[in-house]
Amino acid sequence: MSKKEHWAIFIDNNSDKNNFIACILNNEPPKGFHILEQTEGALFSKLALAKLIDLEDRHGNKLVTSSTTQALKTMSSGEQKKALLAHILASKPDYIILDNPFDNLDVSSQADLKSTLTAISNTVSLVQIISRKADLLPFIETYFKLEAKDLLQLDTLQISNSDTTSISKSIPPPIHSIDYEAKTLIELKDVHVSYLDKQILKNINWKIQKGDFWELKGNNGTGKTTILSMITGENPKGYGQELFIFGTKKGSGESVWDIKKKIGYFTPSMTDKFTGYHSVENMIISGLNDSIGLYTKPTEVQLRTAKQWLELIDMWDLRNALFHDLSMGQKRLIMCARAMIKHPILLIFDEPTAGLDDKSASLFVRLVNKFSNESETAIIFVSHRTEPDLNPDFIYELTKTKNGSTGSKTKKVR
Protein backbone atom coordinates (compact mmCIF):
# COMPACT_ATOMS: atom_id res chain seq x y z
CA MET A 1 0.00 0.00 0.00
CA SER A 2 1.47 3.37 -1.03
CA LYS A 3 1.76 6.07 1.58
CA LYS A 4 -1.01 8.66 1.40
CA GLU A 5 -0.12 12.31 0.87
CA HIS A 6 -1.38 14.96 3.30
CA TRP A 7 -1.27 18.77 3.33
CA ALA A 8 -1.67 21.59 5.87
CA ILE A 9 -3.00 24.92 4.62
CA PHE A 10 -2.32 27.72 7.10
CA ILE A 11 -4.83 30.53 6.86
CA ASP A 12 -5.36 33.91 8.44
CA ASN A 13 -8.50 35.98 8.55
CA ASN A 14 -7.90 37.37 5.06
CA SER A 15 -7.53 33.98 3.37
CA ASP A 16 -10.14 33.04 0.77
CA LYS A 17 -10.54 29.47 1.99
CA ASN A 18 -13.97 29.08 0.36
CA ASN A 19 -12.45 29.55 -3.08
CA PHE A 20 -9.67 27.09 -2.25
CA ILE A 21 -12.17 24.47 -1.04
CA ALA A 22 -14.39 24.95 -4.08
CA CYS A 23 -11.45 24.52 -6.49
CA ILE A 24 -10.48 21.18 -4.97
CA LEU A 25 -14.02 19.80 -4.66
CA ASN A 26 -14.77 20.86 -8.28
CA ASN A 27 -11.76 18.89 -9.54
CA GLU A 28 -9.77 22.05 -10.26
CA PRO A 29 -7.05 21.68 -7.62
CA PRO A 30 -4.30 24.34 -7.45
CA LYS A 31 -0.64 23.67 -8.12
CA GLY A 32 0.76 21.16 -5.67
CA PHE A 33 -2.50 19.21 -5.43
CA HIS A 34 -2.54 17.59 -8.88
CA ILE A 35 -2.79 14.16 -7.26
CA LEU A 36 -6.39 15.02 -6.30
CA GLU A 37 -7.53 15.46 -9.90
CA GLN A 38 -10.32 13.07 -10.90
CA THR A 39 -10.78 11.88 -7.34
CA GLU A 40 -13.75 12.06 -4.96
CA GLY A 41 -13.54 14.09 -1.80
CA ALA A 42 -15.61 15.28 1.14
CA LEU A 43 -15.72 18.36 3.33
CA PHE A 44 -15.47 18.09 7.13
CA SER A 45 -16.49 21.53 8.35
CA LYS A 46 -18.83 23.60 10.46
CA LEU A 47 -20.68 24.56 7.27
CA ALA A 48 -21.18 20.93 6.29
CA LEU A 49 -22.64 20.23 9.74
CA ALA A 50 -24.96 23.25 9.52
CA LYS A 51 -26.35 22.01 6.20
CA LEU A 52 -26.99 18.53 7.61
CA ILE A 53 -28.70 19.99 10.70
CA ASP A 54 -30.90 22.14 8.46
CA LEU A 55 -31.76 19.12 6.29
CA GLU A 56 -32.72 17.11 9.35
CA ASP A 57 -34.72 20.00 10.84
CA ARG A 58 -36.67 20.91 7.72
CA HIS A 59 -37.20 17.54 6.09
CA GLY A 60 -36.54 14.96 8.79
CA ASN A 61 -33.71 13.53 6.70
CA LYS A 62 -31.40 11.84 9.22
CA LEU A 63 -28.44 11.19 6.96
CA VAL A 64 -25.96 11.33 9.83
CA THR A 65 -28.04 10.13 12.80
CA SER A 66 -30.06 7.29 11.31
CA SER A 67 -28.81 4.90 14.00
CA THR A 68 -30.09 7.03 16.91
CA THR A 69 -33.25 8.86 17.90
CA GLN A 70 -31.23 11.91 18.99
CA ALA A 71 -31.35 14.92 16.69
CA LEU A 72 -28.01 16.14 15.33
CA LYS A 73 -28.58 19.67 16.64
CA THR A 74 -28.99 18.42 20.23
CA MET A 75 -25.61 16.68 20.24
CA SER A 76 -22.48 18.22 21.70
CA SER A 77 -19.87 19.58 19.28
CA GLY A 78 -17.76 16.47 19.80
CA GLU A 79 -20.68 14.12 19.11
CA GLN A 80 -21.67 16.09 16.00
CA LYS A 81 -18.17 15.93 14.53
CA LYS A 82 -17.84 12.25 15.34
CA ALA A 83 -21.13 11.54 13.55
CA LEU A 84 -20.12 13.66 10.54
CA LEU A 85 -16.77 11.89 10.18
CA ALA A 86 -18.42 8.47 10.35
CA HIS A 87 -20.90 9.59 7.66
CA ILE A 88 -18.05 10.81 5.44
CA LEU A 89 -15.95 7.67 5.88
CA ALA A 90 -18.94 5.49 4.95
CA SER A 91 -18.81 7.04 1.46
CA LYS A 92 -15.14 5.95 1.11
CA PRO A 93 -13.71 9.27 -0.18
CA ASP A 94 -10.26 9.53 -1.71
CA TYR A 95 -9.56 12.62 0.38
CA ILE A 96 -11.15 14.74 3.13
CA ILE A 97 -10.83 18.50 3.52
CA LEU A 98 -10.66 19.27 7.26
CA ASP A 99 -11.69 22.87 7.86
CA ASN A 100 -10.37 23.79 11.35
CA PRO A 101 -11.55 20.40 12.68
CA PHE A 102 -10.64 21.07 16.32
CA ASP A 103 -12.61 24.28 16.78
CA ASN A 104 -15.26 24.14 19.55
CA LEU A 105 -13.95 20.81 20.87
CA ASP A 106 -12.79 20.18 24.42
CA VAL A 107 -9.36 18.67 25.10
CA SER A 108 -10.71 15.10 25.34
CA SER A 109 -12.72 15.38 22.10
CA GLN A 110 -9.71 16.91 20.33
CA ALA A 111 -7.57 13.94 21.39
CA ASP A 112 -10.22 11.47 20.20
CA LEU A 113 -10.56 13.18 16.82
CA LYS A 114 -6.79 13.43 16.39
CA SER A 115 -6.49 9.69 17.12
CA THR A 116 -9.18 8.85 14.55
CA LEU A 117 -7.62 11.08 11.88
CA THR A 118 -4.21 9.53 12.51
CA ALA A 119 -5.72 6.06 12.09
CA ILE A 120 -7.40 6.88 8.75
CA SER A 121 -4.36 8.74 7.39
CA ASN A 122 -3.05 5.45 5.97
CA THR A 123 -6.06 5.08 3.67
CA VAL A 124 -7.37 8.62 3.03
CA SER A 125 -5.52 11.77 2.00
CA LEU A 126 -6.19 14.72 4.32
CA VAL A 127 -6.13 18.43 3.56
CA GLN A 128 -6.08 20.28 6.88
CA ILE A 129 -7.09 23.94 6.73
CA ILE A 130 -5.71 25.42 9.92
CA SER A 131 -5.84 28.76 11.73
CA ARG A 132 -3.93 27.86 14.90
CA LYS A 133 -0.45 26.36 14.65
CA ALA A 134 -1.00 24.19 17.74
CA ASP A 135 -3.75 22.26 15.89
CA LEU A 136 -1.42 20.83 13.21
CA LEU A 137 -1.81 17.07 12.76
CA PRO A 138 1.57 15.50 13.58
CA PHE A 139 1.82 13.30 10.48
CA ILE A 140 1.45 16.18 7.99
CA GLU A 141 4.75 17.26 6.46
CA THR A 142 3.72 19.41 3.48
CA TYR A 143 2.74 22.98 4.31
CA PHE A 144 1.17 25.89 2.45
CA LYS A 145 0.01 29.36 3.42
CA LEU A 146 -3.09 30.82 1.81
CA GLU A 147 -2.70 34.59 1.37
CA ALA A 148 -6.02 35.86 0.03
CA LYS A 149 -6.33 33.54 -3.03
CA ASP A 150 -2.60 32.94 -3.44
CA LEU A 151 -1.25 29.59 -2.26
CA LEU A 152 2.40 29.67 -1.17
CA GLN A 153 4.35 26.54 -0.30
CA LEU A 154 6.36 26.71 2.93
CA ASP A 155 9.70 25.03 3.54
CA THR A 156 9.42 25.33 7.32
CA LEU A 157 6.80 26.10 9.96
CA GLN A 158 8.27 29.43 11.03
CA ILE A 159 4.93 31.19 11.28
CA SER A 160 4.79 33.98 13.84
CA ASN A 161 2.11 33.54 16.48
CA SER A 162 2.73 36.84 18.21
CA ASP A 163 0.88 40.04 17.47
CA THR A 164 2.72 43.26 18.13
CA THR A 165 -0.31 45.50 17.52
CA SER A 166 -0.62 47.71 20.57
CA ILE A 167 -3.83 48.85 22.24
CA SER A 168 -2.46 52.00 23.83
CA LYS A 169 -5.65 54.04 24.24
CA SER A 170 -7.96 53.70 27.23
CA ILE A 171 -11.45 52.34 26.66
CA PRO A 172 -14.03 55.11 26.11
CA PRO A 173 -16.43 55.91 28.96
CA PRO A 174 -20.11 54.97 28.68
CA ILE A 175 -22.69 57.45 27.37
CA HIS A 176 -25.00 56.52 30.23
CA SER A 177 -24.06 54.52 33.30
CA ILE A 178 -26.24 51.53 34.14
CA ASP A 179 -27.46 51.92 37.71
CA TYR A 180 -26.80 48.92 39.90
CA GLU A 181 -25.48 49.39 43.40
CA ALA A 182 -25.26 45.83 44.76
CA LYS A 183 -21.93 43.99 44.72
CA THR A 184 -23.34 40.61 43.64
CA LEU A 185 -24.62 40.38 40.05
CA ILE A 186 -25.45 36.70 39.59
CA GLU A 187 -25.83 33.95 42.16
CA LEU A 188 -26.69 30.28 41.70
CA LYS A 189 -27.39 28.30 44.90
CA ASP A 190 -27.61 24.52 44.57
CA VAL A 191 -29.04 24.89 41.07
CA HIS A 192 -29.86 21.67 39.23
CA VAL A 193 -31.11 21.08 35.69
CA SER A 194 -32.60 17.99 34.08
CA TYR A 195 -33.94 17.34 30.59
CA LEU A 196 -36.42 14.45 30.58
CA ASP A 197 -34.64 11.84 32.73
CA LYS A 198 -31.13 13.15 32.09
CA GLN A 199 -29.46 15.21 34.81
CA ILE A 200 -27.38 18.00 33.25
CA LEU A 201 -26.33 20.14 36.23
CA LYS A 202 -26.10 19.16 39.88
CA ASN A 203 -25.80 21.48 42.89
CA ILE A 204 -24.22 24.39 41.03
CA ASN A 205 -23.06 27.15 43.36
CA TRP A 206 -21.56 30.19 41.68
CA LYS A 207 -21.47 33.87 42.63
CA ILE A 208 -20.41 36.55 40.15
CA GLN A 209 -19.62 39.96 41.61
CA LYS A 210 -19.07 43.39 40.12
CA GLY A 211 -15.75 43.60 38.26
CA ASP A 212 -15.02 39.83 38.39
CA PHE A 213 -13.29 38.25 35.40
CA TRP A 214 -14.28 34.58 35.10
CA GLU A 215 -13.23 31.90 32.64
CA LEU A 216 -15.96 29.26 32.34
CA LYS A 217 -14.49 25.88 31.39
CA GLY A 218 -15.75 22.35 30.88
CA ASN A 219 -15.86 19.58 28.32
CA ASN A 220 -18.50 19.44 25.59
CA GLY A 221 -21.88 18.59 27.05
CA THR A 222 -21.11 19.64 30.64
CA GLY A 223 -23.77 22.36 30.66
CA LYS A 224 -21.90 25.62 29.99
CA THR A 225 -24.51 26.78 27.47
CA THR A 226 -27.30 25.82 29.88
CA ILE A 227 -25.83 28.04 32.61
CA LEU A 228 -25.32 30.96 30.23
CA SER A 229 -28.90 30.71 28.95
CA MET A 230 -30.21 30.81 32.53
CA ILE A 231 -28.10 33.87 33.31
CA THR A 232 -29.39 35.70 30.21
CA GLY A 233 -32.97 34.83 31.19
CA GLU A 234 -33.68 32.71 28.12
CA ASN A 235 -33.85 29.30 29.81
CA PRO A 236 -37.00 28.49 31.82
CA LYS A 237 -35.08 25.88 33.84
CA GLY A 238 -34.17 28.67 36.25
CA TYR A 239 -37.73 29.03 37.52
CA GLY A 240 -38.36 27.72 41.04
CA GLN A 241 -34.66 27.61 41.86
CA GLU A 242 -32.29 29.71 43.93
CA LEU A 243 -31.14 31.69 40.89
CA PHE A 244 -30.70 35.42 41.41
CA ILE A 245 -30.10 37.67 38.41
CA PHE A 246 -29.12 41.25 39.27
CA GLY A 247 -30.66 40.89 42.70
CA THR A 248 -33.98 39.45 41.54
CA LYS A 249 -34.92 35.83 42.01
CA LYS A 250 -35.79 34.09 38.75
CA GLY A 251 -39.54 34.07 38.25
CA SER A 252 -40.36 36.98 40.55
CA GLY A 253 -41.33 39.48 37.88
CA GLU A 254 -38.18 40.30 35.94
CA SER A 255 -38.38 40.51 32.15
CA VAL A 256 -35.84 39.12 29.70
CA TRP A 257 -35.57 42.63 28.25
CA ASP A 258 -34.63 44.11 31.65
CA ILE A 259 -31.92 41.46 31.99
CA LYS A 260 -30.54 42.00 28.49
CA LYS A 261 -30.20 45.75 29.03
CA LYS A 262 -27.58 45.01 31.70
CA ILE A 263 -25.68 42.37 29.68
CA GLY A 264 -23.29 42.54 26.74
CA TYR A 265 -23.08 39.26 24.81
CA PHE A 266 -21.10 37.90 21.91
CA THR A 267 -20.87 34.50 20.28
CA PRO A 268 -19.64 33.93 16.69
CA SER A 269 -23.03 32.52 15.65
CA MET A 270 -24.43 36.06 15.96
CA THR A 271 -22.60 37.04 12.79
CA ASP A 272 -22.12 33.72 11.00
CA LYS A 273 -25.53 34.06 9.34
CA PHE A 274 -25.66 37.85 9.34
CA THR A 275 -26.24 39.11 5.81
CA GLY A 276 -27.28 42.72 6.44
CA TYR A 277 -25.36 45.51 4.74
CA HIS A 278 -24.51 47.84 7.62
CA SER A 279 -21.44 50.02 7.97
CA VAL A 280 -18.77 49.26 10.54
CA GLU A 281 -19.69 52.48 12.37
CA ASN A 282 -23.36 51.51 12.56
CA MET A 283 -22.56 48.01 13.81
CA ILE A 284 -20.61 49.51 16.72
CA ILE A 285 -23.43 51.91 17.57
CA SER A 286 -26.03 49.12 17.41
CA GLY A 287 -24.62 47.79 20.69
CA LEU A 288 -26.26 50.73 22.41
CA ASN A 289 -29.65 49.54 21.14
CA ASP A 290 -29.10 45.79 21.67
CA SER A 291 -29.70 45.15 17.98
CA ILE A 292 -27.43 43.58 15.36
CA GLY A 293 -27.30 46.40 12.84
CA LEU A 294 -28.55 49.96 13.26
CA TYR A 295 -32.11 50.78 12.25
CA THR A 296 -32.42 54.31 13.68
CA LYS A 297 -30.49 57.51 12.97
CA PRO A 298 -27.52 57.79 15.37
CA THR A 299 -27.11 60.82 17.60
CA GLU A 300 -24.03 63.04 17.65
CA VAL A 301 -23.04 61.57 21.02
CA GLN A 302 -23.33 58.04 19.64
CA LEU A 303 -21.22 58.95 16.61
CA ARG A 304 -18.49 60.45 18.83
CA THR A 305 -18.47 57.36 21.03
CA ALA A 306 -18.27 55.07 17.98
CA LYS A 307 -15.26 57.05 16.74
CA GLN A 308 -13.48 56.59 20.08
CA TRP A 309 -14.08 52.83 19.98
CA LEU A 310 -12.95 52.48 16.37
CA GLU A 311 -9.79 54.44 17.14
CA LEU A 312 -9.16 52.15 20.12
CA ILE A 313 -9.13 49.06 17.87
CA ASP A 314 -7.39 50.93 15.01
CA MET A 315 -10.33 50.62 12.61
CA TRP A 316 -11.48 54.24 12.24
CA ASP A 317 -10.36 54.24 8.59
CA LEU A 318 -12.85 51.41 7.98
CA ARG A 319 -15.83 53.21 9.54
CA ASN A 320 -17.72 53.42 6.23
CA ALA A 321 -16.80 49.91 5.07
CA LEU A 322 -19.52 47.29 5.08
CA PHE A 323 -19.33 44.98 8.06
CA HIS A 324 -20.27 42.19 5.66
CA ASP A 325 -16.99 42.68 3.75
CA LEU A 326 -14.60 42.57 6.72
CA SER A 327 -12.28 39.68 7.52
CA MET A 328 -13.35 37.32 10.30
CA GLY A 329 -10.82 38.80 12.70
CA GLN A 330 -12.00 42.34 11.99
CA LYS A 331 -15.63 41.31 12.49
CA ARG A 332 -14.82 39.78 15.87
CA LEU A 333 -13.06 42.96 17.05
CA ILE A 334 -16.06 45.04 15.98
CA MET A 335 -18.46 42.71 17.79
CA CYS A 336 -16.23 42.75 20.87
CA ALA A 337 -16.35 46.55 20.96
CA ARG A 338 -20.10 46.48 20.19
CA ALA A 339 -20.69 44.25 23.23
CA MET A 340 -18.79 46.64 25.51
CA ILE A 341 -19.85 50.05 24.15
CA LYS A 342 -22.64 50.51 26.73
CA HIS A 343 -20.37 49.30 29.58
CA PRO A 344 -22.76 46.52 30.60
CA ILE A 345 -22.76 45.26 34.16
CA LEU A 346 -21.96 41.79 32.81
CA LEU A 347 -20.16 40.90 29.58
CA ILE A 348 -20.35 37.34 28.18
CA PHE A 349 -18.07 35.96 25.47
CA ASP A 350 -19.04 32.48 24.27
CA GLU A 351 -16.24 30.79 22.25
CA PRO A 352 -15.27 34.17 20.71
CA THR A 353 -11.91 33.04 19.32
CA ALA A 354 -13.18 29.95 17.46
CA GLY A 355 -11.93 30.10 13.88
CA LEU A 356 -9.55 33.01 14.47
CA ASP A 357 -5.89 32.82 13.50
CA ASP A 358 -3.25 33.09 16.22
CA LYS A 359 -2.61 36.82 15.77
CA SER A 360 -6.28 37.80 15.70
CA ALA A 361 -7.05 35.63 18.74
CA SER A 362 -4.19 37.21 20.68
CA LEU A 363 -5.40 40.73 19.86
CA PHE A 364 -9.00 39.85 20.76
CA VAL A 365 -7.99 38.36 24.11
CA ARG A 366 -5.82 41.36 25.00
CA LEU A 367 -8.79 43.64 24.28
CA VAL A 368 -10.93 41.58 26.68
CA ASN A 369 -8.19 41.82 29.33
CA LYS A 370 -8.23 45.59 28.83
CA PHE A 371 -11.99 45.71 29.47
CA SER A 372 -11.43 43.90 32.77
CA ASN A 373 -8.58 46.16 33.86
CA GLU A 374 -10.25 49.48 32.96
CA SER A 375 -13.90 49.01 33.94
CA GLU A 376 -16.21 47.63 36.60
CA THR A 377 -17.82 45.29 34.08
CA ALA A 378 -17.81 41.63 35.13
CA ILE A 379 -16.73 39.23 32.40
CA ILE A 380 -17.49 35.57 31.67
CA PHE A 381 -15.21 34.14 28.97
CA VAL A 382 -16.10 30.69 27.64
CA SER A 383 -13.60 28.73 25.57
CA HIS A 384 -12.54 25.14 25.05
CA ARG A 385 -9.13 26.37 24.00
CA THR A 386 -6.60 27.60 26.55
CA GLU A 387 -5.75 31.11 25.37
CA PRO A 388 -2.22 31.87 26.62
CA ASP A 389 -2.84 35.63 26.82
CA LEU A 390 -6.10 35.46 28.80
CA ASN A 391 -5.86 36.83 32.36
CA PRO A 392 -9.04 35.93 34.28
CA ASP A 393 -9.27 36.42 38.05
CA PHE A 394 -11.11 33.13 38.56
CA ILE A 395 -11.95 29.89 36.77
CA TYR A 396 -15.28 28.09 37.15
CA GLU A 397 -14.97 24.56 35.76
CA LEU A 398 -17.78 22.09 35.12
CA THR A 399 -17.00 18.39 35.46
CA LYS A 400 -19.40 15.75 34.16
CA THR A 401 -20.53 12.96 36.48
CA LYS A 402 -23.18 10.26 36.01
CA ASN A 403 -25.56 12.39 38.10
CA GLY A 404 -24.94 15.66 36.24
CA SER A 405 -22.11 18.16 36.05
CA THR A 406 -20.71 19.70 39.20
CA GLY A 407 -18.81 22.97 39.44
CA SER A 408 -15.55 23.99 41.09
CA LYS A 409 -14.01 27.44 41.58
CA THR A 410 -10.33 28.34 41.55
CA LYS A 411 -8.51 31.64 41.78
CA LYS A 412 -6.15 32.15 38.85
CA VAL A 413 -2.50 32.36 39.83
CA ARG A 414 -0.54 34.78 37.65
C-alpha positions in Angstrom: 0.0 0.0 0.0 1.5 3.4 -1.0 1.8 6.1 1.6 -1.0 8.7 1.4 -0.1 12.3 0.9 -1.4 15.0 3.3 -1.3 18.8 3.3 -1.7 21.6 5.9 -3.0 24.9 4.6 -2.3 27.7 7.1 -4.8 30.5 6.9 -5.4 33.9 8.4 -8.5 36.0 8.5 -7.9 37.4 5.1 -7.5 34.0 3.4 -10.1 33.0 0.8 -10.5 29.5 2.0 -14.0 29.1 0.4 -12.5 29.6 -3.1 -9.7 27.1 -2.3 -12.2 24.5 -1.0 -14.4 24.9 -4.1 -11.5 24.5 -6.5 -10.5 21.2 -5.0 -14.0 19.8 -4.7 -14.8 20.9 -8.3 -11.8 18.9 -9.5 -9.8 22.1 -10.3 -7.0 21.7 -7.6 -4.3 24.3 -7.4 -0.6 23.7 -8.1 0.8 21.2 -5.7 -2.5 19.2 -5.4 -2.5 17.6 -8.9 -2.8 14.2 -7.3 -6.4 15.0 -6.3 -7.5 15.5 -9.9 -10.3 13.1 -10.9 -10.8 11.9 -7.3 -13.8 12.1 -5.0 -13.5 14.1 -1.8 -15.6 15.3 1.1 -15.7 18.4 3.3 -15.5 18.1 7.1 -16.5 21.5 8.3 -18.8 23.6 10.5 -20.7 24.6 7.3 -21.2 20.9 6.3 -22.6 20.2 9.7 -25.0 23.3 9.5 -26.4 22.0 6.2 -27.0 18.5 7.6 -28.7 20.0 10.7 -30.9 22.1 8.5 -31.8 19.1 6.3 -32.7 17.1 9.4 -34.7 20.0 10.8 -36.7 20.9 7.7 -37.2 17.5 6.1 -36.5 15.0 8.8 -33.7 13.5 6.7 -31.4 11.8 9.2 -28.4 11.2 7.0 -26.0 11.3 9.8 -28.0 10.1 12.8 -30.1 7.3 11.3 -28.8 4.9 14.0 -30.1 7.0 16.9 -33.2 8.9 17.9 -31.2 11.9 19.0 -31.3 14.9 16.7 -28.0 16.1 15.3 -28.6 19.7 16.6 -29.0 18.4 20.2 -25.6 16.7 20.2 -22.5 18.2 21.7 -19.9 19.6 19.3 -17.8 16.5 19.8 -20.7 14.1 19.1 -21.7 16.1 16.0 -18.2 15.9 14.5 -17.8 12.2 15.3 -21.1 11.5 13.6 -20.1 13.7 10.5 -16.8 11.9 10.2 -18.4 8.5 10.4 -20.9 9.6 7.7 -18.0 10.8 5.4 -15.9 7.7 5.9 -18.9 5.5 4.9 -18.8 7.0 1.5 -15.1 5.9 1.1 -13.7 9.3 -0.2 -10.3 9.5 -1.7 -9.6 12.6 0.4 -11.2 14.7 3.1 -10.8 18.5 3.5 -10.7 19.3 7.3 -11.7 22.9 7.9 -10.4 23.8 11.3 -11.5 20.4 12.7 -10.6 21.1 16.3 -12.6 24.3 16.8 -15.3 24.1 19.6 -13.9 20.8 20.9 -12.8 20.2 24.4 -9.4 18.7 25.1 -10.7 15.1 25.3 -12.7 15.4 22.1 -9.7 16.9 20.3 -7.6 13.9 21.4 -10.2 11.5 20.2 -10.6 13.2 16.8 -6.8 13.4 16.4 -6.5 9.7 17.1 -9.2 8.9 14.5 -7.6 11.1 11.9 -4.2 9.5 12.5 -5.7 6.1 12.1 -7.4 6.9 8.7 -4.4 8.7 7.4 -3.0 5.5 6.0 -6.1 5.1 3.7 -7.4 8.6 3.0 -5.5 11.8 2.0 -6.2 14.7 4.3 -6.1 18.4 3.6 -6.1 20.3 6.9 -7.1 23.9 6.7 -5.7 25.4 9.9 -5.8 28.8 11.7 -3.9 27.9 14.9 -0.5 26.4 14.6 -1.0 24.2 17.7 -3.7 22.3 15.9 -1.4 20.8 13.2 -1.8 17.1 12.8 1.6 15.5 13.6 1.8 13.3 10.5 1.5 16.2 8.0 4.8 17.3 6.5 3.7 19.4 3.5 2.7 23.0 4.3 1.2 25.9 2.4 0.0 29.4 3.4 -3.1 30.8 1.8 -2.7 34.6 1.4 -6.0 35.9 0.0 -6.3 33.5 -3.0 -2.6 32.9 -3.4 -1.2 29.6 -2.3 2.4 29.7 -1.2 4.4 26.5 -0.3 6.4 26.7 2.9 9.7 25.0 3.5 9.4 25.3 7.3 6.8 26.1 10.0 8.3 29.4 11.0 4.9 31.2 11.3 4.8 34.0 13.8 2.1 33.5 16.5 2.7 36.8 18.2 0.9 40.0 17.5 2.7 43.3 18.1 -0.3 45.5 17.5 -0.6 47.7 20.6 -3.8 48.9 22.2 -2.5 52.0 23.8 -5.6 54.0 24.2 -8.0 53.7 27.2 -11.4 52.3 26.7 -14.0 55.1 26.1 -16.4 55.9 29.0 -20.1 55.0 28.7 -22.7 57.4 27.4 -25.0 56.5 30.2 -24.1 54.5 33.3 -26.2 51.5 34.1 -27.5 51.9 37.7 -26.8 48.9 39.9 -25.5 49.4 43.4 -25.3 45.8 44.8 -21.9 44.0 44.7 -23.3 40.6 43.6 -24.6 40.4 40.0 -25.5 36.7 39.6 -25.8 34.0 42.2 -26.7 30.3 41.7 -27.4 28.3 44.9 -27.6 24.5 44.6 -29.0 24.9 41.1 -29.9 21.7 39.2 -31.1 21.1 35.7 -32.6 18.0 34.1 -33.9 17.3 30.6 -36.4 14.4 30.6 -34.6 11.8 32.7 -31.1 13.1 32.1 -29.5 15.2 34.8 -27.4 18.0 33.2 -26.3 20.1 36.2 -26.1 19.2 39.9 -25.8 21.5 42.9 -24.2 24.4 41.0 -23.1 27.2 43.4 -21.6 30.2 41.7 -21.5 33.9 42.6 -20.4 36.6 40.1 -19.6 40.0 41.6 -19.1 43.4 40.1 -15.8 43.6 38.3 -15.0 39.8 38.4 -13.3 38.2 35.4 -14.3 34.6 35.1 -13.2 31.9 32.6 -16.0 29.3 32.3 -14.5 25.9 31.4 -15.7 22.4 30.9 -15.9 19.6 28.3 -18.5 19.4 25.6 -21.9 18.6 27.1 -21.1 19.6 30.6 -23.8 22.4 30.7 -21.9 25.6 30.0 -24.5 26.8 27.5 -27.3 25.8 29.9 -25.8 28.0 32.6 -25.3 31.0 30.2 -28.9 30.7 29.0 -30.2 30.8 32.5 -28.1 33.9 33.3 -29.4 35.7 30.2 -33.0 34.8 31.2 -33.7 32.7 28.1 -33.8 29.3 29.8 -37.0 28.5 31.8 -35.1 25.9 33.8 -34.2 28.7 36.3 -37.7 29.0 37.5 -38.4 27.7 41.0 -34.7 27.6 41.9 -32.3 29.7 43.9 -31.1 31.7 40.9 -30.7 35.4 41.4 -30.1 37.7 38.4 -29.1 41.2 39.3 -30.7 40.9 42.7 -34.0 39.4 41.5 -34.9 35.8 42.0 -35.8 34.1 38.7 -39.5 34.1 38.3 -40.4 37.0 40.5 -41.3 39.5 37.9 -38.2 40.3 35.9 -38.4 40.5 32.2 -35.8 39.1 29.7 -35.6 42.6 28.2 -34.6 44.1 31.7 -31.9 41.5 32.0 -30.5 42.0 28.5 -30.2 45.7 29.0 -27.6 45.0 31.7 -25.7 42.4 29.7 -23.3 42.5 26.7 -23.1 39.3 24.8 -21.1 37.9 21.9 -20.9 34.5 20.3 -19.6 33.9 16.7 -23.0 32.5 15.7 -24.4 36.1 16.0 -22.6 37.0 12.8 -22.1 33.7 11.0 -25.5 34.1 9.3 -25.7 37.9 9.3 -26.2 39.1 5.8 -27.3 42.7 6.4 -25.4 45.5 4.7 -24.5 47.8 7.6 -21.4 50.0 8.0 -18.8 49.3 10.5 -19.7 52.5 12.4 -23.4 51.5 12.6 -22.6 48.0 13.8 -20.6 49.5 16.7 -23.4 51.9 17.6 -26.0 49.1 17.4 -24.6 47.8 20.7 -26.3 50.7 22.4 -29.6 49.5 21.1 -29.1 45.8 21.7 -29.7 45.2 18.0 -27.4 43.6 15.4 -27.3 46.4 12.8 -28.6 50.0 13.3 -32.1 50.8 12.2 -32.4 54.3 13.7 -30.5 57.5 13.0 -27.5 57.8 15.4 -27.1 60.8 17.6 -24.0 63.0 17.7 -23.0 61.6 21.0 -23.3 58.0 19.6 -21.2 59.0 16.6 -18.5 60.5 18.8 -18.5 57.4 21.0 -18.3 55.1 18.0 -15.3 57.0 16.7 -13.5 56.6 20.1 -14.1 52.8 20.0 -13.0 52.5 16.4 -9.8 54.4 17.1 -9.2 52.1 20.1 -9.1 49.1 17.9 -7.4 50.9 15.0 -10.3 50.6 12.6 -11.5 54.2 12.2 -10.4 54.2 8.6 -12.9 51.4 8.0 -15.8 53.2 9.5 -17.7 53.4 6.2 -16.8 49.9 5.1 -19.5 47.3 5.1 -19.3 45.0 8.1 -20.3 42.2 5.7 -17.0 42.7 3.8 -14.6 42.6 6.7 -12.3 39.7 7.5 -13.4 37.3 10.3 -10.8 38.8 12.7 -12.0 42.3 12.0 -15.6 41.3 12.5 -14.8 39.8 15.9 -13.1 43.0 17.0 -16.1 45.0 16.0 -18.5 42.7 17.8 -16.2 42.7 20.9 -16.4 46.6 21.0 -20.1 46.5 20.2 -20.7 44.2 23.2 -18.8 46.6 25.5 -19.9 50.0 24.1 -22.6 50.5 26.7 -20.4 49.3 29.6 -22.8 46.5 30.6 -22.8 45.3 34.2 -22.0 41.8 32.8 -20.2 40.9 29.6 -20.3 37.3 28.2 -18.1 36.0 25.5 -19.0 32.5 24.3 -16.2 30.8 22.2 -15.3 34.2 20.7 -11.9 33.0 19.3 -13.2 30.0 17.5 -11.9 30.1 13.9 -9.5 33.0 14.5 -5.9 32.8 13.5 -3.3 33.1 16.2 -2.6 36.8 15.8 -6.3 37.8 15.7 -7.1 35.6 18.7 -4.2 37.2 20.7 -5.4 40.7 19.9 -9.0 39.9 20.8 -8.0 38.4 24.1 -5.8 41.4 25.0 -8.8 43.6 24.3 -10.9 41.6 26.7 -8.2 41.8 29.3 -8.2 45.6 28.8 -12.0 45.7 29.5 -11.4 43.9 32.8 -8.6 46.2 33.9 -10.2 49.5 33.0 -13.9 49.0 33.9 -16.2 47.6 36.6 -17.8 45.3 34.1 -17.8 41.6 35.1 -16.7 39.2 32.4 -17.5 35.6 31.7 -15.2 34.1 29.0 -16.1 30.7 27.6 -13.6 28.7 25.6 -12.5 25.1 25.0 -9.1 26.4 24.0 -6.6 27.6 26.6 -5.7 31.1 25.4 -2.2 31.9 26.6 -2.8 35.6 26.8 -6.1 35.5 28.8 -5.9 36.8 32.4 -9.0 35.9 34.3 -9.3 36.4 38.0 -11.1 33.1 38.6 -12.0 29.9 36.8 -15.3 28.1 37.2 -15.0 24.6 35.8 -17.8 22.1 35.1 -17.0 18.4 35.5 -19.4 15.8 34.2 -20.5 13.0 36.5 -23.2 10.3 36.0 -25.6 12.4 38.1 -24.9 15.7 36.2 -22.1 18.2 36.1 -20.7 19.7 39.2 -18.8 23.0 39.4 -15.6 24.0 41.1 -14.0 27.4 41.6 -10.3 28.3 41.6 -8.5 31.6 41.8 -6.2 32.2 38.8 -2.5 32.4 39.8 -0.5 34.8 37.6 
